[in-house]
Amino acid sequence: AVPLSKPKRCFSVVCICNCCHCIHITILTNVLFFKQELNTKDLETNIIVLVHGGGFGAWCWYKTMSLLEDSGFKVNAIDLTGSGINSSDTNKISSLSEYAEPLTSYLKGLCDAEKVILVGHDFGGACISHAMEMFPSKVAKAVFLCATMVTNGHSALDIFQQQMDTNGMLQKAQELVYSNGKDRPPTAINIDRASVRDLLFNQSPAKDVSLASVSMRPIPFAPVMEKLTLTEGNYGSVRRFFVETTEDNAIPLSLQQSMCVTNPPEKVLRLKGSDHAPFFSRPQALHKTLVEIATLPRAQAS
């Protein structure tokens, strides 16, 4: 358990803004509160790598990064190829390995004894699965945050297809891009701006929806279609955790639960009231959940 300091009584409001550094410490008049004191140096690893979902970038983790760093973690948010400030053309990405190259290059550069906790959101789940298969010894734990937790021989598209069959919202919102001509396969997917709030951000603050509207980029199509090869010896050796989001319209809760039945993780945690962007809609609850996962010891063999 995470040790807690003695309770302190507060008699004034010490935070009146909503910036990323103080969202989690807003104090109300005459309220008892506890402050987490966590010695991250005692953990198997205190390095957390955040991997965004399709269309997103490292920018989406700004609240989560601040909260985790304040708790003593070393945090890296990766811009995948053609995402965020990565300058690659999304339409020219031809494989999952190319799309996830910034992540796998980061893992490859770690020292032999260094391990990290991978957190993958949305399509980032397929990306961290690919990385787990390549570098299992570098990954202490993998967290699938309302993410595509695929099984061997399947693609993220297989999961998204199930979503389309569930409520049809994703199919209505997506716009296929054919940069090589309509007689060739699609090269990317855009999310219709008019649909983005209802699909992804139905519980998120307006300012974060505005940030996303000017920051999101097309999703490369080829990596979404690619079927993964995942082995028990590599991918299967990494401790996996799944975090459910209950108000998610992009990957509905029923589909998240179906993935966990098909490919059971070590533990399933739930963010109540979260849309598909918990880093916006439930940042404090997400932070608490990630800390809980980071501090979970390996179960003792009976």
C-alpha positions, 0 to 999 in steps of 0.5 A: 500500500502507498504510505499516507501522511498525517491528515492536514486541515485546510481553511482556504482555497490555495488553488483557483486555476485549472492548469496542469500542475495544480489540477490534483491539489485543489483544496476546499475550505475546511476539508481534510485531505491526505497527500500521497508520499511514494518512494518510487525508487523502491519500485521495480521501475519508476519509468512510465512511457505513455503511448498515445492512440490513433490521431493523438500525440504526446500532447494529450498526456499533459495532465498525466505527465504532470501528475506522475512527475509530481509523484516522483516518476520519470515520464516519457510521452512518445510521438509515434510516426506521423503523430504530434510533432513528428514530421512524417507524412501519415499517408506514407506509413506502410506498416505497424513497425514503421508507425511504432518506430519511435517507441521501439527505438526508445526501448532499444536505447535503454540500458540492459537492466532498465525496465519501463511501464508502458501505457497504451491508449486506443490504437496505442494498445497494438503499438505496445503489444508490438513493443512487448513482443520485440523487447519483453525484457525491457517492459515491467508492466503493460497498461492497456487504457481503453486500448486495442488489446489484440490477440495473436494473428489479429489486427486493431481493425478487427477490434474497431470492426466490432465497435462498428457493429456495436453502435455504428458511431465510429463508422459514421465519424470516420473519413477515409483518405485515398492519397494514392487514388480511389482505386488503391487502398485507403492511406489514412483515416480522419475523424469528422470534426463535427463528430469528435466530441460525441465520439471521443470527448463526451465527458471532457472539458471544452478547453481540452476538446479545443486542444484536440481539435487543433492538434489531432492528425490523420490515423495511418491505415496500414498499421491498423490493418496489420495482424500482429504476431504475439508469442507466449514467450515474449508478449505473454511474459509481460504483466498486463493490466486493462483500464476500462472507461465506462462512458466510452463511445469509441471503444464501448465498455462491452467491447473492452470487457470482451477483449479482457475475456478473450485475452485476460490481463492480470487485473482489470481496473475501471475509471467511472465516468470517463470517456475515451480520453481519460487523460482529459475527463478523469485525470486524477482518477487515471493518475491514481490508477496508474500509481496503483498499477506501478506499485503492485508487486508480483503475486507470490507463487503458491 
